[in-house]
Amino acid sequence: MKRPVLGSLLLSSTDPDRLRTWYAAVLDPEGDTDVNGYRVLKFGDFFLFIDSRTDVADKNPEPGRVIMNFDVADARTVAARMDRAGVTWLAELEDRDGSLFATAIDPDGNYVQIIQLSEAHRGGM
């Protein structure tokens, strides 16, 4: 039997168009489309669905509960693009034993990490 694969995440917002624009601008997805009313961004084999909901607040009251991690090839370049877009940083880019990590805050208050793992850290996984 085939094991389950995590292939997507639904990110709900009171302003999904603003959120989609932010993610597309700062993370440069390989796909950006609409499917049955959902805004869909493609990152590798993973799909980020963005939709509106009336049962969520304008800002996430517990942003540390779920943190989206984006594996990037060049964290410095991505962080610079995010800086140009005016991103608010929870934790600016830092080197952690050869791997680079930074945590941004999206317009809805969600935490978004960019991560560039070193070969040593990747090998240890």
DOKEDREN-747918 format. One line per 3 residues: number of its first residue (from 1); their letters; for each residue x, y, z of N, C-alpha, C. Coordinates in steps of 0.02 Angstrom, whole numbers, plus 50000, padded with zeros to 5 digits. Last residue first. Layout:
N
NUM) a) X,Y,Z,X,Y,Z,X,Y,Z ~ ...
//
This chain:
125
125) mgg) 50998,50706,50396,50925,50696,50400,50909,50628,50375 ~ 51130,50723,50374,51110,50698,50440,51036,50685,50447 ~ 51135,50785,50251,51156,50715,50256,51135,50684,50322
122) rha) 51100,50914,50288,51055,50876,50244,51071,50802,50248 ~ 51212,50950,50362,51147,50945,50395,51098,50904,50353 ~ 51310,50945,50258,51317,50905,50320,51250,50896,50355
119) esl) 51264,51039,50167,51267,50968,50147,51272,50923,50208 ~ 51152,51154,50249,51218,51133,50226,51215,51060,50205 ~ 50997,51224,50197,51035,51176,50237,51103,51161,50206
116) qii) 50918,51363,50205,50968,51335,50160,51011,51289,50202 ~ 50756,51420,50226,50809,51377,50253,50854,51354,50196 ~ 50638,51533,50284,50679,51512,50227,50739,51476,50256
113) qvy) 50479,51525,50362,50552,51517,50365,50581,51503,50297 ~ 50351,51619,50419,50375,51588,50358,50451,51585,50361 ~ 50210,51640,50521,50283,51635,50517,50302,51594,50456
110) ngd) 50073,51753,50493,50100,51685,50494,50176,51688,50489 ~ 50016,51878,50478,50048,51863,50541,50076,51793,50547 ~ 49970,51912,50355,49920,51888,50403,49950,51869,50470
107) pdi) 50087,51945,50284,50038,51998,50300,49982,51977,50349 ~ 50217,51848,50370,50177,51866,50312,50124,51917,50332 ~ 50375,51866,50432,50304,51867,50453,50264,51890,50392
104) ata) 50519,51757,50425,50481,51817,50407,50410,51810,50433 ~ 50667,51694,50479,50595,51688,50488,50562,51755,50475 ~ 50807,51602,50417,50775,51666,50432,50700,51654,50437
101) fls) 50961,51513,50407,50891,51515,50427,50868,51587,50436 ~ 51086,51409,50339,51059,51476,50345,50984,51474,50358 ~ 51217,51308,50405,51152,51313,50373,51124,51383,50387
98) gdr) 51333,51321,50481,51339,51309,50409,51274,51309,50371 ~ 51284,51343,50612,51331,51288,50598,51333,51270,50524 ~ 51182,51449,50558,51180,51401,50614,51221,51341,50595
95) del) 51174,51614,50517,51210,51552,50503,51208,51509,50566 ~ 51024,51705,50481,51081,51688,50524,51110,51620,50504 ~ 50914,51833,50439,50955,51778,50415,51015,51767,50461
92) eal) 50807,51880,50579,50844,51892,50517,50890,51833,50501 ~ 50654,51839,50638,50726,51823,50648,50761,51833,50581 ~ 50547,51910,50594,50546,51887,50664,50618,51872,50683
89) wtv) 50539,52046,50483,50576,51986,50505,50562,51973,50579 ~ 50435,52101,50357,50450,52107,50428,50482,52041,50450 ~ 50479,52153,50192,50460,52101,50239,50478,52120,50311
86) gar) 50496,52233,50078,50475,52263,50142,50453,52214,50194 ~ 50549,52187,49964,50476,52187,49967,50450,52215,50033 ~ 50683,52188,49995,50660,52237,49946,50584,52242,49946
83) dmr) 50683,52076,50081,50697,52143,50107,50671,52196,50060 ~ 50660,51974,49987,50610,51987,50039,50620,52056,50070 ~ 50780,51981,49917,50717,51994,49882,50662,52010,49932
80) aav) 50866,51945,50023,50872,52011,49992,50809,52030,49954 ~ 50824,51813,50044,50816,51863,50098,50821,51934,50070 ~ 50864,51757,49922,50793,51758,49939,50780,51811,49994
77) tra) 51004,51773,49934,50968,51804,49878,50893,51809,49894 ~ 51029,51696,50049,51047,51767,50048,51010,51804,49992 ~ 50989,51566,50014,50951,51603,50065,50967,51678,50064
74) dav) 50979,51475,49885,51021,51533,49902,50982,51578,49949 ~ 50888,51371,49882,50957,51357,49860,51004,51413,49881 ~ 50773,51334,50015,50796,51376,49960,50869,51361,49945
71) dfn) 50629,51274,50082,50698,51254,50068,50721,51294,50007 ~ 50523,51347,50191,50539,51345,50120,50613,51331,50113 ~ 50405,51307,50310,50477,51308,50296,50487,51300,50221
68) miv) 50283,51380,50408,50299,51354,50341,50373,51362,50328 ~ 50228,51334,50562,50277,51375,50528,50293,51342,50461 ~ 50102,51338,50677,50121,51308,50613,50169,51357,50579
65) rgp) 50116,51410,50799,50086,51343,50798,50103,51305,50734 ~ 50158,51539,50794,50209,51488,50806,50182,51417,50803 ~ 50046,51621,50785,50085,51606,50725,50139,51553,50734
62) epn) 49910,51644,50846,49961,51596,50869,50006,51575,50811 ~ 49826,51733,50782,49842,51746,50852,49896,51699,50880 ~ 49844,51807,50626,49849,51742,50660,49868,51755,50734
59) kda) 49729,51934,50582,49797,51915,50600,49795,51849,50639 ~ 49593,51928,50553,49637,51962,50506,49710,51943,50518 ~ 49531,51762,50595,49545,51832,50609,49590,51862,50555
56) vdt) 49409,51654,50518,49478,51668,50540,49485,51744,50551 ~ 49287,51625,50462,49297,51604,50531,49370,51612,50554 ~ 49276,51653,50330,49247,51703,50376,49260,51685,50449
53) rsd) 49407,51640,50212,49363,51609,50261,49337,51663,50307 ~ 49486,51616,50053,49455,51659,50104,49411,51617,50149 ~ 49642,51533,50018,49570,51543,50010,49545,51589,50064
50) ifl) 49773,51455,49938,49755,51513,49979,49682,51528,49964 ~ 49878,51316,49937,49812,51341,49920,49796,51400,49966 ~ 50027,51266,49882,49999,51309,49934,49934,51338,49907
47) ffd) 50095,51110,49845,50049,51162,49824,50023,51200,49886 ~ 50248,51031,49799,50202,51053,49852,50159,51111,49827 ~ 50353,51000,49721,50295,50954,49718,50241,50974,49768
44) gfk) 50397,51167,49700,50419,51097,49691,50358,51053,49681 ~ 50264,51254,49733,50333,51255,49755,50358,51183,49751 ~ 50132,51345,49669,50168,51281,49666,50241,51292,49684
41) lvr) 49982,51414,49728,50053,51425,49714,50089,51358,49718 ~ 49820,51459,49695,49865,51402,49704,49935,51421,49682 ~ 49670,51510,49757,49732,51536,49730,49784,51483,49746
38) ygn) 49514,51437,49713,49573,51439,49757,49630,51472,49720 ~ 49418,51429,49614,49412,51482,49663,49470,51486,49712 ~ 49466,51321,49535,49401,51317,49569,49395,51369,49626
35) vdt) 49620,51385,49538,49586,51321,49526,49523,51320,49568 ~ 49739,51494,49471,49675,51488,49506,49644,51421,49487 ~ 49919,51503,49497,49858,51494,49458,49797,51496,49502
32) dge) 50081,51488,49479,50036,51535,49512,49971,51535,49470 ~ 50236,51402,49499,50169,51405,49471,50125,51451,49512 ~ 50352,51420,49563,50357,51399,49493,50289,51397,49459
29) pdl) 50360,51572,49664,50340,51503,49651,50346,51485,49577 ~ 50437,51680,49740,50444,51663,49669,50425,51590,49654 ~ 50433,51738,49866,50460,51670,49860,50462,51643,49789
26) vaa) 50383,51869,49857,50443,51856,49898,50473,51786,49888 ~ 50274,51866,49767,50327,51916,49761,50390,51896,49798 ~ 50192,51761,49810,50219,51760,49742,50278,51808,49735
23) ywt) 50160,51806,49940,50198,51744,49931,50229,51740,49861 ~ 50089,51927,49906,50148,51927,49948,50191,51865,49936 ~ 49981,51880,49829,50029,51927,49800,50093,51928,49840
20) rlr) 49916,51801,49927,49944,51770,49866,49997,51816,49835 ~ 49876,51903,50015,49922,51850,50037,49955,51816,49978 ~ 49787,51978,49937,49847,52010,49965,49899,51957,49985
17) dpd) 49691,51878,49915,49728,51907,49858,49792,51941,49881 ~ 49638,51847,50042,49680,51798,50006,49718,51827,49947 ~ 49598,51907,50175,49619,51943,50115,49665,51898,50073
14) tss) 49575,51821,50275,49521,51868,50261,49536,51909,50198 ~ 49629,51653,50240,49642,51724,50252,49578,51764,50242 ~ 49713,51495,50250,49652,51535,50249,49667,51607,50270
11) lll) 49797,51382,50161,49810,51441,50203,49750,51487,50196 ~ 49818,51216,50146,49768,51268,50135,49782,51323,50186 ~ 49945,51126,50068,49923,51158,50129,49872,51212,50109
8) sgl) 50000,50968,49998,49975,51036,49995,49957,51061,50065 ~ 50054,50843,50014,50062,50875,49949,50038,50946,49946 ~ 50118,50716,50099,50093,50783,50111,50107,50823,50047
5) vpr) 50067,50554,50066,50116,50606,50050,50083,50673,50064 ~ 50046,50388,50133,50022,50456,50120,50080,50504,50106 ~ 50108,50243,50043,50104,50285,50103,50078,50355,50085
2) km) 50025,50112,49960,50063,50174,49955,50053,50216,50018 ~ 50041,49942,50000,50000,50000,50000,50044,50062,50000
//
